Every structure is written in structure tokens, then in C-alpha cells.
Amino acid sequence: MSQSQCERLFEEAQSLIPGGVNSPVRAFKSVGQTPIFAARGEGAYIWDADGKKYTDYIGSWGPLILGHAYAPVVDAVCEAAHEGTSFGLPTAMEVEMARLITELVKGVEMVRMVSSGTEAVLSAIRAARGFTGREMVVKFEGCYHGHSDSMLVKAGSGLATAGQPDSAGVPANTAAATLTCRYNDLEEIKKIFAAHKDEIAAVIVEPVGANMGVVPPAPGFLEGLREITAANGALLIFDEVITGFRLSINCASGYFGVTPDLWTFGKIIGGGLPVGAYGGRRDVMSMVAPLGPVYQAGTLSGNPVAMAAGLAALTALRENPLIYKELAARGERLRAGLDKIFKKYGVAACVQGIESLATIFFTAGPVKSYDEAKKSDTARYARFWSGMAARGILLAPSQFEALFLCAAHSDEDIEYFLVCADEVAGSEGF
């Protein structure tokens, strides 16, 4: 049997790129498949290097809320590129982007553009440490905040034990400044603050957990974090790289009515191009150079082509508020339909999500934390993934990632998804 184009490309890539991919999840190891090499996208669909069409529920892992090759974004990119791709100097579009974010997100008084979500997180944490004069940071198990050293940690053996490196190459003393806690557990947070009074600079959290699968915050969780951090002189950071401008035009902070001290953004604000940002209270952001002593810089920060793409995307979302209502309705229909299907066949599954985000956990659920997410049957997920891919439905090649809906998904797309899911769930050996 002759090789497919995807197989040929992967074989070549493995000799040139570590693991043949530029981000680990793209290796498709969790589902035991050869990576799908994308060739082009349009709306809700992509075509791979072999010409096979898929309805795409990865959406570049979140940026493409308007779909692939959204015309106003493409036009904005082309127009900006004609004027120059990079200057290393300020541009008017940087100012426009900063103004738009501060107008849309209550509490963001100043914002600094960077080139990735990882860069946004490490910069926000540095600003928090500089502002408070403290070193320790608290994160939650299962929440991913990029691949900077201090965020690649897992829980220690005890509640308030310093984090241990979760990757080779991360110094132990760097990881030791990060404490980990169970998501949705305010009692653990209270105990950590009691054990480390006046040492914690910030608590960073995904307001909706979306990197252990989608795990919404329990009622009162975000409000509790706000109260606890404020009472202890620590800053609260919302990592909105995924949730920013996805749950609502006012981000997760506006959606839940909880205002942190700092935010990190990415994905949607770049319209599909590499962009990140961090921002928040004016007094905290005033610590950032050249205004203050916290150094952060970037050659391509505020890149004009990326700014143009992001402005086009955010403008479209602001001017078309029905997009969010339509996404929410389709998300609810998808989750409810899947739940009905798995109950019909007696499959142990928990379908969770919020608005345009969803995850199928193959465990009884509900899933409220990372340790509960890890109970999922990953082998069954791999079988589900393969069955859906064979029917032209492209899902994240990992149990612990989100399913992303976009404005280009139609009611017919959702119906076809459910028809395919019913076939797979009812198939022999599933």
C-alpha cells in the first residue's frame, strides 16, 4: 500500500523536527494515529494534505472563533502586510488594540502586547512579583499556563508542598516558587495562604479550566479566589488565553462578574496569528519597563500584521453580538445531544462545557478537578476519535483538550456530528 501524503510528510518531518511536530499534542500519539497535515481551511472545514475534508472542532486550539479564512481577517492581514510586516517601532494599530481591549474588559486599565500566551503569563507573573515584592505563585492542577519554567510544575506530596518540576530542564529551585492546588477547592487555597502568609505574590487560574478538558468553575469558586487574594495582599490573575473573548465580548471576567487584578490574553486577539497580551490595574502595569523596574521586551510585540488580524476579529465579534448567542445555543445542543447518545448506549461518559466549549470525558463524572479528569478512559476516547475522524469529524487528538465551536459551524454540522457520534457509540467493540 502506498503512503498517504500525511504519512510521507510525517516521516520526513521526524528527521527534521523533534517528534516530527512543533507542539507535542500534534503528534496524535494519544489516539495512536499519524498526524493530520492541514493543507487549507474555509469556514468550519479543513482539508488535509491528501485532500480529505473534515469538519473541524479543533479550530487551531481556540483562535478561530469566526472560522477558517474569515474574509475580513484575511483582507486586514493582506492590507497590513502590503504596508510592511514588521518595524520594531510603535504603530497606530497597537494603540487601537490596547484601546479596544481596555474598552471591552472592565478592570483592564493598561495592556502590553506580546507574541504568545506563554509570554503573556510569564510577564504577568513577573509584574505581580515586582509589584508585591513576593516570590511565590499558586496555580491549579490541570490548568495550563504555557511552558515557562515556573508554570511547568505538578503537585508535591503535601498540600502546601513546593512544586516539583514537570519537565526535564526546569530547575528545582524555580519550580519551588510555584505551589499547586486542586481546582475548585477553596479550602485548599485557604490552607496554602495560612501556611505561606505574606509570601504569595499571585494566584493564577483559568477561569474555566480548559486544558484538563473543560471544567467550569464551581459556584462561588472565582468569587472566593477574589476574596482570599484581596484579603492576603496577593494578586489574582485570570489566564484568559482560551476564554478571552470566547465566552463573551467582555471575556470570562465579565461573564462571571469577577474582576481580577491582571489578565493574560492570546488566541482570539490574534485572529489566528501569533499574539499574546497581559494587562490589568494601572498601578500594577505601571511597574513594567520603561515606566517601572519590571523588565519585559519583544522584537515582534505588537506586530502590525497580527494587530490587523486581531482587530478585525474583535471588531467582528463586537459588532455582531448574536454570534455569542448562536454559539451558546449550538454548544448546548451538542452537549445535550451527546449526553443523550451515551445514556442510550450505557456508555460511562460525562459531557461538560460552557458556551462554545465542550469536552467528552469517558468517566461517570461530574468532573470538577484534574484528579477526576484523569479517571477518564483514554482508550475509549481514542476509539471515539478514530470513529469520528473516519466520518470526517476532526476532534482534538487528546482526551484532555477542549472541543471548540466557531461561528461558521451550522445547525447541520451539529446534527451530522450527533449522527456520527450515535453510530460510533453504538458500534461493536466501542
C-alpha positions in Angstrom: 0.0 0.0 0.0 1.4 3.4 -1.0 2.0 6.1 1.6 -0.5 8.9 2.0 0.8 12.4 1.8 0.2 12.8 5.6 2.3 9.7 6.3 5.0 10.8 3.9 5.2 14.3 5.4 5.3 12.9 8.9 8.1 10.5 8.0 10.1 13.4 6.6 9.3 15.7 9.5 10.6 13.2 12.1 14.1 13.5 10.7 14.0 17.3 10.8 11.7 18.3 13.8 11.7 16.7 17.3 9.0 14.2 17.1 8.0 15.5 13.7 5.8 18.2 15.2 6.2 21.7 16.6 3.9 21.1 19.6 3.5 17.7 21.3 -0.3 17.2 21.0 0.1 17.5 17.2 1.8 14.1 17.2 -1.6 12.3 17.7 0.1 9.8 20.0 -2.8 9.7 22.4 -5.1 8.4 19.6 -2.5 6.2 18.0 -2.7 7.9 14.6 -0.5 9.6 12.1 -0.8 13.4 12.4 -3.2 15.1 10.0 -1.3 17.6 8.0 -3.6 20.5 7.2 -3.5 22.0 3.7 -6.2 24.6 3.8 -9.3 25.7 5.7 -12.5 27.5 4.9 -15.2 28.3 7.4 -15.8 25.2 9.6 -13.9 22.9 7.4 -10.3 21.9 6.7 -8.7 19.7 4.0 -5.6 17.6 4.8 -2.6 17.1 2.5 -4.4 14.1 0.9 -7.5 16.2 0.1 -9.7 14.7 2.7 -12.3 17.1 4.1 -13.1 17.4 7.8 -15.5 19.4 9.9 -13.0 21.0 12.3 -13.6 21.2 16.0 -10.0 22.0 16.9 -10.1 25.5 15.4 -6.3 26.0 15.9 -7.0 25.3 19.6 -9.3 28.3 20.0 -8.3 31.3 18.0 -10.6 30.7 15.1 -13.9 31.6 16.7 -15.1 33.1 13.4 -13.9 30.1 11.4 -11.0 29.5 8.9 -10.0 32.1 6.4 -12.6 34.6 7.7 -12.7 37.2 4.9 -12.4 40.4 7.0 -9.4 39.0 8.8 -7.7 37.8 5.6 -8.3 41.2 4.0 -6.9 43.0 7.0 -3.8 40.8 7.0 -3.2 41.4 3.3 -3.7 45.1 3.6 -1.3 45.4 6.6 1.3 43.2 5.0 1.4 45.4 1.9 2.4 48.3 4.2 5.2 46.3 5.9 5.4 43.2 8.0 7.4 44.5 10.9 9.0 47.7 12.0 10.3 47.3 15.6 8.6 50.7 16.2 5.2 51.7 17.6 2.3 51.7 15.2 -1.2 53.2 15.4 -2.7 49.7 15.4 -1.0 48.9 18.7 -2.8 51.8 20.3 -6.1 50.9 18.7 -5.8 47.3 20.0 -4.9 48.5 23.5 -7.9 50.9 23.5 -10.3 48.2 22.3 -9.2 45.7 25.0 -9.5 48.3 27.7 -12.9 49.3 26.5 -14.2 45.8 26.3 -12.8 44.3 29.5 -13.7 46.0 32.8 -10.7 46.4 35.0 -8.1 46.4 32.3 -6.6 49.9 32.5 -3.3 49.2 30.7 -2.2 46.4 28.4 1.1 45.3 26.9 1.2 43.3 23.7 3.5 40.2 23.4 3.8 37.3 20.9 2.3 34.3 22.7 0.2 33.2 25.6 3.2 31.7 27.3 5.0 35.1 27.1 1.9 36.9 28.5 1.8 34.6 31.5 5.4 34.8 32.4 5.3 38.6 32.1 2.1 38.9 34.2 3.7 36.8 36.9 6.9 38.9 36.8 4.8 42.0 37.1 2.9 40.6 40.1 6.1 39.6 41.8 7.6 43.0 41.2 4.5 44.8 42.5 4.1 42.7 45.6 7.8 42.1 46.4 6.9 38.5 47.0 8.1 35.4 45.1 5.6 32.5 45.4 2.8 31.9 42.9 -0.2 29.5 43.3 -1.5 27.6 40.3 -4.1 24.8 40.0 -3.6 21.2 38.9 -4.6 20.7 35.4 -4.5 24.3 34.4 -2.0 25.0 31.7 -0.4 28.4 31.6 2.2 28.0 28.9 5.6 26.4 29.0 7.6 28.9 31.1 9.7 27.1 33.7 7.7 28.3 36.8 4.5 27.0 35.3 5.7 23.5 34.4 5.1 22.0 37.8 2.9 19.4 39.4 1.7 18.9 42.9 4.1 17.9 45.6 3.4 15.2 48.2 1.6 17.5 50.6 -1.0 20.3 50.4 1.4 23.2 50.7 4.5 21.4 49.4 6.5 23.3 46.9 6.0 22.2 43.3 8.2 19.7 41.6 9.4 20.1 38.0 7.0 18.5 35.5 9.6 18.7 32.7 13.3 18.0 32.3 15.3 21.1 32.2 13.3 23.0 34.8 15.5 23.9 37.8 14.1 22.6 41.1 14.5 26.0 42.8 12.4 27.6 40.0 9.6 25.1 40.5 9.8 25.5 44.3 8.4 29.0 44.0 5.2 27.6 42.5 2.6 26.0 44.7 -0.2 23.8 43.3 -3.7 23.4 44.4 -6.8 21.4 43.5 -9.1 23.3 41.1 -12.5 24.2 42.5 -11.2 23.7 46.1 -11.3 26.9 48.1 -10.4 25.2 51.4 -7.0 24.1 50.0 -6.3 27.7 48.9 -7.1 29.0 52.4 -4.7 26.4 53.9 -2.0 27.4 51.5 -2.3 31.0 52.4 -2.3 30.2 56.0 1.0 28.2 55.6 2.6 30.9 53.4 1.4 34.2 54.8 3.0 37.2 53.2 4.9 35.0 50.7 2.4 34.6 47.9 2.6 37.2 45.1 -0.3 35.9 43.0 -2.8 33.2 42.3 -3.2 32.4 38.6 -6.2 30.5 37.3 -8.0 29.6 34.1 -11.5 31.0 35.0 -12.8 28.0 33.1 -10.4 25.0 33.2 -9.8 24.1 29.5 -6.6 22.2 29.5 -7.7 19.2 31.5 -10.8 19.1 29.4 -13.4 21.7 30.0 -14.1 22.1 33.8 -16.2 25.1 34.7 -15.7 26.8 38.0 -17.9 25.7 40.8 -20.4 28.3 42.1 -18.5 30.7 44.3 -15.0 29.5 43.3 -13.9 32.5 41.4 -15.6 34.9 43.9 -13.8 33.1 46.7 -10.4 33.4 45.0 -11.1 37.1 44.6 -11.8 37.5 48.3 -8.9 35.3 49.5 -6.3 37.0 47.4 -7.5 40.5 48.3 -7.5 39.7 52.0 -3.9 38.5 51.8 -2.3 41.2 49.7 -1.9 38.9 46.7 -2.9 39.5 43.1 -5.4 37.4 41.2 -4.5 36.6 37.6 -7.1 35.3 35.2 -5.5 33.4 32.4 -7.9 34.2 29.6 -5.8 32.9 26.7 -8.6 30.5 25.9 -11.6 32.1 27.5 -10.8 35.7 26.5 -13.5 36.9 24.0 -14.8 33.4 23.7 -17.4 33.2 26.5 -18.5 36.8 25.8 -17.2 40.0 24.3 -16.3 41.0 27.9 -14.3 37.8 28.5 -14.7 35.4 31.4 -14.3 38.1 33.9 -17.3 39.9 32.5 -19.2 36.7 32.0 -18.9 35.7 35.7 -18.8 39.2 37.1 -15.4 38.7 38.9 -12.6 41.2 38.3 -9.1 40.0 38.8 -6.0 42.3 39.1 -4.3 41.0 36.0 -5.3 39.2 32.8 -3.5 37.3 30.1 -4.9 37.1 26.6 -4.0 35.3 23.4 -5.6 33.2 20.6 -8.7 35.2 19.6 -7.0 38.6 19.9 -4.6 37.5 17.1 -7.3 36.3 14.7 -5.2 33.2 14.0 -1.8 34.9 14.1 0.7 34.6 17.0 -0.3 37.2 19.6 -0.5 37.5 23.3 -1.1 40.3 25.8 -1.2 41.0 29.5 -2.9 43.8 31.3 -4.9 45.0 34.3 -4.7 47.5 37.1 -2.8 50.7 36.2 -0.7 50.7 39.4 0.5 47.1 38.7 1.1 47.6 34.9 3.0 50.8 35.8 5.7 48.6 37.2 6.6 47.4 33.6 9.6 49.0 31.8 10.2 51.6 30.6 7.7 53.0 33.2 8.9 50.9 36.1 11.6 48.3 37.1 10.0 45.1 35.8 11.7 44.4 32.5 9.9 42.8 29.5 10.5 43.3 25.8 9.9 41.7 22.5 11.1 42.4 18.9 7.8 41.4 17.3 5.5 42.6 20.1 2.6 44.5 18.6 3.4 43.2 15.1 1.3 45.2 12.6 0.0 42.2 10.7 -1.0 40.4 13.8 -2.6 43.5 15.2 -4.6 43.9 12.0 -5.8 40.3 12.2 -6.8 40.7 15.8 -8.6 44.0 15.4 -10.6 42.6 12.5 -11.7 39.6 14.6 -12.5 41.6 17.7 -14.4 44.2 15.7 -16.5 41.5 14.1 -17.4 40.0 17.5 -18.2 43.4 19.0 -20.4 44.4 16.0 -22.2 41.0 15.9 -23.3 40.2 19.4 -25.7 37.5 18.1 -22.6 35.4 17.4 -22.3 34.5 21.1 -26.0 33.6 21.4 -25.8 31.3 18.4 -22.6 29.7 19.6 -24.1 29.1 23.1 -27.2 27.5 21.5 -25.2 25.2 19.3 -22.9 24.3 22.2 -25.9 23.4 24.4 -27.5 21.4 21.6 -24.2 19.5 21.0 -23.6 18.7 24.7 -27.3 17.7 25.3 -27.3 15.5 22.2 -24.1 13.7 23.2 -25.3 13.2 26.7 -28.5 11.5 25.4 -26.5 9.3 23.0 -24.1 8.0 25.7 -27.0 7.3 28.0 -28.8 5.5 25.2 -25.9 3.0 24.9 -25.0 2.8 28.5 -21.6 4.4 28.0 -19.9 5.9 31.0 -19.4 9.4 29.8 -19.7 13.0 31.1 -20.2 15.8 28.6 -19.2 19.1 30.0 -18.7 22.6 28.7 -19.8 26.2 28.6 -20.9 28.3 25.7 -18.8 27.3 22.7 -16.5 24.9 24.7 -17.1 21.2 25.3 -15.3 18.0 26.4 -16.4 14.4 26.4 -14.9 12.7 29.5 -15.2 9.0 29.3 -15.9 8.7 33.0 -19.1 8.9 35.0 -18.4 12.4 36.3 -19.1 15.1 37.0 -15.5 16.2 36.6 -14.7 19.1 38.9 -10.9 18.8 39.1 -7.8 17.3 37.4 -7.7 14.2 39.5 -11.3 13.4 38.5 -10.5 14.2 34.8 -7.6 11.6 34.9 -10.2 8.9 35.7 -11.3 9.1 32.0 -11.0 6.0 29.8 -8.4 7.4 27.3 -8.5 4.1 25.2 -12.2 4.6 24.7 -11.6 8.3 23.7 -9.1 7.1 21.1 -11.7 4.7 19.7 -14.2 7.5 19.6 -11.7 9.9 17.9 -10.9 7.3 15.2 -14.6 6.6 14.5 -15.4 10.3 14.2 -12.3 11.0 12.1 -13.3 8.2 9.7 -16.6 10.0 9.3 -15.0 13.4 8.6 -15.2 14.9 12.1 -11.9 16.3 13.5 -11.6 16.4 17.2 -8.6 17.1 19.5 -6.3 14.1 19.5 -6.3 14.1 23.3 -8.9 13.3 25.9 -7.8 16.3 27.9 -8.4 19.1 25.4 -11.4 21.2 24.6 -13.8 20.9 21.6 -14.1 24.4 20.0 -17.2 25.6 18.2 -16.9 28.5 15.8 -19.4 30.9 14.2 -19.1 29.0 10.9 -20.5 25.8 12.3 -24.1 25.4 11.2 -27.0 23.6 12.7 -26.5 20.9 10.0 -22.9 20.5 11.2 -24.1 19.9 14.7 -26.7 17.4 13.5 -24.1 15.5 11.5 -21.8 15.4 14.5 -24.6 13.8 16.6 -25.4 11.3 13.8 -21.8 10.2 13.6 -21.5 10.1 17.4 -24.5 7.8 17.6 -23.0 5.5 15.0 -19.7 5.3 16.8 -21.2 4.9 20.3 -23.4 2.1 19.1 -20.7 0.3 17.1 -19.4 -3.1 18.1 -16.4 -3.0 20.4 -16.8 0.6 21.4 
